[in-house]
């Protein structure tokens, strides 16, 4: 089962993977410290096709199961 946290993790990791600055992602995530952002979301080198699939899967799940 996918959760809203999975969607958040996918989006933030994808932003970092595609070159958004760590500070911009940190602000978007509302983290106080860049180390939090890097530790939790800066690990991935997932191929873009897999990231796109993860985003689509998460969005499809959230549309079927409103919170």
Number of C-alpha atoms within 10 A of each C-alpha: 5 13 12 13 10 13 18 15 17 19 18 21 23 22 17 21 19 10 9 13 11 18 14 13 21 20 13 10 14 10 13 10 11 14 13 13 22 17 9 12 22 18 12 13 12 13 10 12 9 10 18 15 11 17 19 13 14 20 16 12 15 15 10 8 8 6 6
